[in-house]
Amino acid sequence: MKKIKEWLSGLSFRTGVVVLLMCVPLYVMSAVQFMLPISVEAKGVLWVVLFGLAKTAQYGGLTILGVDGYRRLKLQVASWRNKKQK
């Protein structure tokens, strides 16, 4: 497990942001699939798979970013919001 964490933290900031952003459409798909005209069992399986992938993308992205990358991301989002408001 430690080896995987070290490998993930060695990836770039940009990769971390992309992986972290992938959790958004996966969360949306895990919720929207309940509106599909399929059996309840299939909906349950789809939800487990999609929600699991979303959580994996979320925690994987945070692991890649690390503490410093997360702070950097927060600063970039804050500066983007300030530019947008002006």
NORCOR-V685929 format. One record per residue. N is the residue number from 1. PSI is psi in degrees with one decimal (* if undefined). OMEGA is omega in radians with two decimals (999 if undefined). BURIAL is # if it has 24 or more other C-alpha atoms within 12 Angstrom, else .. Layout:
<<N/PSI/OMEGA/BURIAL> <N/PSI/OMEGA/BURIAL>>
//
This chain:
<<1/-38.8/-3.13/.> <2/-37.0/3.14/.> <3/-40.0/3.12/.> <4/-43.7/3.14/.> <5/-41.3/3.11/.> <6/-41.2/3.13/.> <7/-44.5/3.14/.> <8/-40.9/-3.12/#> <9/-13.7/3.09/#> <10/-9.3/3.13/.> <11/163.3/-3.03/.> <12/163.9/3.10/.> <13/-43.6/-3.12/#> <14/-41.4/3.10/.> <15/-42.0/3.11/.> <16/-41.4/3.13/#> <17/-43.4/3.14/#> <18/-45.4/3.13/.> <19/-40.9/3.13/#> <20/-39.6/3.12/#> <21/-23.3/3.11/#> <22/-20.9/-3.13/#> <23/-25.9/-3.12/#> <24/-55.7/3.12/.> <25/-28.4/3.11/.> <26/-39.5/3.07/#> <27/-41.8/3.13/#> <28/-46.1/3.14/.> <29/-35.0/-3.14/#> <30/-27.0/3.11/#> <31/-40.8/-3.06/.> <32/-28.1/-3.09/.> <33/-18.2/3.11/#> <34/-18.0/3.13/.> <35/-4.5/3.13/.> <36/145.0/3.14/.> <37/65.3/3.12/.> <38/172.7/-3.07/.> <39/160.2/-3.13/.> <40/-37.2/3.14/.> <41/-42.7/3.12/.> <42/-38.2/3.10/.> <43/-40.7/3.12/.> <44/-42.9/3.12/.> <45/-45.2/3.11/.> <46/-43.2/-3.13/#> <47/-45.9/-3.13/#> <48/-45.0/-3.11/.> <49/-50.4/-3.08/.> <50/-40.9/3.12/#> <51/-38.5/3.09/#> <52/-41.6/3.08/.> <53/-38.8/3.12/#> <54/-45.1/3.12/#> <55/-39.2/3.11/#> <56/-42.7/3.10/#> <57/-40.0/3.14/#> <58/-53.8/-3.10/#> <59/-32.7/3.06/#> <60/-44.2/3.10/#> <61/-41.9/3.11/#> <62/-35.6/3.10/#> <63/-40.5/3.12/#> <64/-43.8/-3.13/#> <65/-44.2/-3.07/#> <66/-176.8/-3.10/#> <67/-46.7/-3.12/.> <68/-41.4/3.11/.> <69/-36.2/3.10/#> <70/-42.6/3.09/.> <71/-42.5/3.12/.> <72/-42.0/3.13/.> <73/-43.4/3.11/#> <74/-41.1/3.12/.> <75/-40.7/3.14/.> <76/-39.4/3.11/.> <77/-41.8/3.13/.> <78/-42.3/3.13/.> <79/-34.4/3.09/.> <80/-41.0/3.12/.> <81/-39.4/3.12/.> <82/-40.5/3.10/.> <83/-37.0/-3.12/.> <84/-35.3/-3.12/.> <85/-26.6/-3.11/.> <86/*/999/.>>
//
